Amino acid sequence: MQSFDAETAARVIAENAVSAFLQYRSGPLNLKADARLLAISAVMAELMPILPTDSGAQAAEACNRGLMFFSRMGVDGPTISDVDMDDGSVTVRPV
């Protein structure tokens, strides 16, 4: 039996959330090179306290709190509406 690795799960979900946000963002993207990594870290920081969870909605809320990193930099994008807790994939709600 394999144990749950919260850090790995948080990283997979965070990478998916940030990638989806950047893919569906609105407007120009004038970010520094390390902004993507910083955003992933921000999302992971929001996810770690709630993992493990079976609630994709709860994980989506944590992702959205972390993705506020981009809005503070003036980049608007979609919100995460759900997270598949089996594989870490995210569903976005476009802007």
Order of alpha helices (4+ residues) and beta strands (2+ residues): alpha-alpha-alpha-beta-beta
